[in-house]
Each structure stands twice: as C-alpha cells, then as structure tokens.
C-alpha cells in the first residue's frame, strides 16, 4: 500500500467511525453537530485522496463511487439548508447522508476482503459472487435503516394525538 493509500484508509476509518457514532447516537448524520461535520469532511477527504489512487488501472468503479459520494453530499447539504426539496428536505438530507455510509462500506469490504490476510485474502475475485452478496446485504441494511429514519422523522412531524396544531383553530 502506498503512503497515500495509508492516509486515505486512515481518513476513511475516521469518517466511518464518526458516521457510525452519529447513526447510533443521533439516529442520523447531520451537519448540525460536531460528529456529523467530522463525518462529512472526512468523507470529502476520503473521496479526494482516493482519486489519485490508481492501483487497478486508471479511473474505475471506486473513482466513480467517489464522484457519486461527493454529489450525494452536495444534495444532502442543500437539502439540509432547505433548498430545492420543499417538505421532503429533511428526508432527502437524512437518507442522502446515510447513503454515503453505504458508499464507504462497499469499497471497504472489497479492499479488506481481497487484501487480508496478506498472502491469502478471504476473497480472491473483486467481482466475485461473495462480494456481490455482501453488497446486496449492505444495500438491504441501508434500505432498512433509511426506512426507520424516515418513519422516525415522520413521527416527529406528526402532531400528538388529541393536540390541535396552533395554526388550525377550531371554531365553536
């Protein structure tokens, strides 16, 4: 592994750790707190340090995933500012940031399982069925997590039973 590869991996582990802390502690990643900001900026740095790494012959799937991750971060940030998405903005923000965790996990599993243990990696083929199955499981876990997040947001936005919203007075 190159020096840049080591730095890239270290930054990605910081990002992933911060993302997991945010998801467990806050049930979402947001730019409104320190752990969320750490996750977002470490994810940006992970993408930027990943672009010059060309271990597998030029621009490839990992680089495309880096571009998708950066675009997803931009969408999430804009949604967090209430731009473009109307009432769906919070949902778009939360699910987009969570999607970027999935984008960390996919190459993380690929690189780890095809490199370790050194000399006898767990998985030999980067395109093999084992990694496709792992990716599928990660995607299902993302869908479950995103659904739970949306249900949580919806419950937060719903008025409590029997409580009339302040802007909707009842006339007697």
C-alpha positions in Angstrom: 0.0 0.0 0.0 1.3 3.5 -0.9 1.7 6.3 1.6 -1.4 8.0 0.0 -3.3 4.7 0.3 -2.5 4.6 4.1 -3.6 8.2 4.6 -6.7 7.5 2.5 -7.5 4.5 4.6 -7.0 6.3 7.9 -9.2 9.2 6.9 -11.9 6.8 5.7 -11.8 4.9 9.0 -12.3 8.2 10.9 -15.2 9.0 8.6 -16.8 5.6 9.0 -16.3 5.8 12.8 -17.9 9.2 13.0 -20.8 8.1 10.8 -21.5 5.0 13.0 -21.4 7.1 16.1 -23.8 9.6 14.6 -26.2 6.9 13.4 -26.2 5.1 16.8 -26.2 8.3 19.0 -28.4 10.6 16.9 -30.1 8.2 14.6 -28.9 10.3 11.7 -25.9 12.1 10.3 -26.4 15.9 10.2 -24.2 18.9 9.6 -25.8 20.4 12.7 -23.4 18.8 15.2 -19.7 18.1 15.5 -19.7 14.4 14.9 -21.8 15.0 11.7 -19.4 17.7 10.5 -16.4 15.4 11.2 -18.1 12.6 9.2 -18.9 14.9 6.2 -15.4 16.5 6.0 -13.6 13.2 6.5 -15.8 11.7 3.8 -14.9 14.5 1.4 -11.2 14.0 2.2 -11.6 10.2 1.7 -13.0 10.9 -1.8 -10.3 13.4 -2.7 -7.5 11.2 -1.5 -9.0 8.3 -3.3 -9.0 9.9 -6.8 -5.2 9.7 -7.3 -5.0 6.1 -6.3 -4.9 4.1 -9.5 -4.0 0.6 -8.2 -6.3 -1.2 -10.6 -5.5 0.6 -13.9 -6.9 4.1 -14.1 -10.3 5.6 -13.4 -12.6 2.8 -12.3 -15.6 1.9 -10.2 -14.1 3.2 -6.9 -13.4 6.6 -8.6 -17.0 6.7 -9.9 -18.3 5.9 -6.4 -16.2 8.8 -5.1 -17.9 11.2 -7.6 -21.3 9.8 -6.6 -20.5 10.2 -3.0 -19.4 13.9 -3.4 -22.6 14.6 -5.4 -24.7 12.9 -2.7 -23.0 15.0 0.0 -23.9 18.1 -2.1 -27.5 17.0 -2.4 -27.7 16.3 1.4 -26.1 19.7 2.2 -28.5 21.6 0.0 -31.5 19.6 1.5 -30.2 20.5 5.0 -30.4 24.1 4.1 -34.0 23.7 3.0 -33.2 24.3 -0.7 -34.9 22.6 -3.6 -36.8 19.8 -1.9 -39.7 21.5 -0.1 -41.3 19.4 2.7 -39.1 16.4 1.7 -35.9 18.3 2.5 -35.2 16.6 5.9 -35.9 13.2 4.4 -33.6 13.8 1.5 -30.9 15.1 3.8 -31.0 12.2 6.2 -31.3 9.4 3.6 -28.5 11.0 1.5 -26.0 11.2 4.3 -26.9 7.6 5.3 -26.4 6.5 1.7 -22.8 7.8 1.8 -22.1 5.4 4.7 -23.1 2.6 2.3 -20.7 4.1 -0.2 -17.9 3.8 2.4 -18.8 0.3 3.3 -18.8 -1.2 -0.3 -15.1 -0.4 -1.1 -14.2 -1.0 2.5 -15.4 -4.6 2.2 -13.9 -5.1 -1.3 -10.5 -3.8 -0.3 -10.4 -5.6 3.1 -11.6 -9.0 1.9 -9.4 -9.0 -1.2 -6.2 -7.9 0.6 -6.4 -9.6 4.0 -5.0 -11.7 5.4 -1.9 -10.8 3.4 -0.9 -13.6 1.1 -4.2 -15.4 1.5 -7.0 -13.0 1.1 -10.5 -14.1 2.2 -11.9 -13.4 -1.3 -9.8 -13.7 -4.5 -12.1 -12.1 -7.1 -13.1 -8.4 -6.8 -16.1 -9.1 -9.0 -16.9 -12.5 -7.4 -20.3 -13.6 -6.1 -19.2 -13.3 -2.4 -18.7 -9.6 -2.8 -21.9 -9.2 -4.8 -23.7 -10.9 -1.9 -22.0 -8.7 0.7 -23.0 -5.6 -1.4 -26.6 -6.9 -1.6 -26.8 -7.4 2.2 -25.3 -3.9 2.8 -27.9 -2.4 0.5 -30.8 -4.2 2.3 -29.4 -2.9 5.6 -29.3 0.6 4.1 -32.9 0.3 3.0 -34.0 -0.9 6.5 -32.0 1.9 8.1 -33.3 4.6 5.7 -36.9 3.4 6.2 -36.5 3.6 10.0 -35.1 7.1 9.7 -38.0 8.2 7.5 -40.5 6.7 9.9 -38.8 8.5 12.8 -38.9 11.8 11.0 -42.5 11.3 10.1 -43.4 10.5 13.7 -41.6 13.7 14.8 -43.5 15.8 12.4 -46.9 14.3 13.3 -48.9 16.2 15.9 -49.5 14.3 19.1 -52.9 12.5 19.3 -55.6 14.9 20.5 -53.5 18.0 20.2 -54.7 20.5 17.7 -52.0 22.3 15.6 -51.7 26.0 16.7 -52.3 27.3 13.1 -55.6 25.4 12.7 -58.1 26.8 15.3 -61.4 25.1 15.8 -64.4 27.4 15.7 -67.1 26.9 18.3 
